[in-house]
Amino acid sequence: MLKEDKRLWCWVEDEQAGAIFDNPQDAIQEYLDINHDRDVVNLGHPQLYVATIDALDIIEQNQQNAYDEFEMCEGLTYGYLGEVTDDHIDELEKELNAVLQKWEKKHGYELTAYMVTPTEKYIRKEDGTFERK
């Protein structure tokens, strides 16, 4: 799932995006270091991929696994996980996602790719500073 982080900024030109910065001024400066004498910079917030697990998929897979294991006595699995409440599904999903994301971070498996849409134009003022249009 892509999640926009409004605390971060990067410049965008055509299909290229710059590094991620904590403030728009640093993103503008990086852009100007690469593209001298520009009066317009497009900035946006990066959308980062956050790994997620769908708890309902996990429940349904476990129901199917139990059914397959008791193939000869399928009645034994009737109703297994069939009465799980929405609150319990939400609880399971939050906990599974927290574990997955912690594991990804611990082992360096996080996806570092990002995209930036939409963008806003920042225009150079007469005093040389930039302001959002």
N, C-alpha and C positions, 0 to 999 in steps of 0.2 A: 504494500500500500504506500502511495506517495503522501508525504505529509509536509506541508509548507511550514518553514520556520521563519516567522516574521521578525525574529531577533537577528537574523543574518542577512547579508547583502552580497550581491555580485553584479558585475556589469555583463551586458549581453550585446553582441553585435552579430547579426545574421544568425548562423547556427552555432556560434561559439560563445561560451560563458567563461568569465574569469574566475579567479579563486574566490573562496568564501571569506567574507570579512564580518566583523562585529558591528561595523557602522558604515554608512554610505560614503563618508569622506575617504576612507581607505580604499573602498572599491573604485571610486572615481579616480583617486591618485594612481592606482595600478593601471587603470585604463589609459590615463594620460601618459604614463611612463612608456606605454606600448604605442599609443596613437597620439603623437604630439599635436598640439594646436587644434584640438577639436573643441567645439562649442556645445555639443550635445552628447550626453551619455545616457544610455538606457540602463536602468538598474531594476533589479527585482529580488525577490526572496527565493532562495533555493527550495526546491521540493526534493526532499530526501526520502529514499526508500526505507520503510520500516517493516521488517519481517513480522508477519502475523499468522496466527493459527486460528482457524474457524472451529470453535468448540463443537458446534452441531455436526460438522464433518467427522470429528473424532468420535463423537457419540454414535453416529450412524455406522462408522467403520467398526466400532467395537460390537455393536449389535450384530452386524454381518459376520464378524469373526466368531462370535459365540454361536450363532446359528450354524456356521460351517463346521465348528468343532463338534457340535452335537447333532450332526447330520442325521444320524440314525434315530435320534430321539428329539426331533425338533421342538416338540412341545415343552421341553425343559427350558427353552430360552424365551418362551412367550412372555412378553411384557418387560423383558430386560431393558432397562434404561428408557422405557416408554413413558414414564411419568415425570421426567426431569422438568422442573419449572424453568421459566425464562430467567428468573433471578439466578438460579443455580448454573444455567448455561453461561450467563454473563460473568458470574464469579469464576467459573472454570476457564473461560476465555481470557480473562484478565491475568489469572495466575499462570496459565500456559505461555502467554505472550511475554510476561515479565521474565520467566525462566529462559525462554528462547532468546530474547534480546540480551539478557545478561550473559548467556553462553556465547552468543555471537561476539559480543564485545570482549569477553575474556580471551577468546582464541583468535581474535582479529579477523573474523569472517564477515564483518559488516560490509555491505555494499556501499562503496564511496561515490558511486555515480550520482549525479543529480541533474535536474532540469530546472529551468527558470521561466515561468510564465505566470501571470502576465508581467510586463515591465512598465516602468514609468520613465518619462523623459526628465532629465535634469539638464537645465540650460545654464550656460555660463553668463553671469551678470557682468556689468561693466567693471566692478571691482575685482573680477577674476574668480570669485566664488561661484558655486553652483547652487541652484535652487530647483526644487521640484516644480515642474510646469503645471 
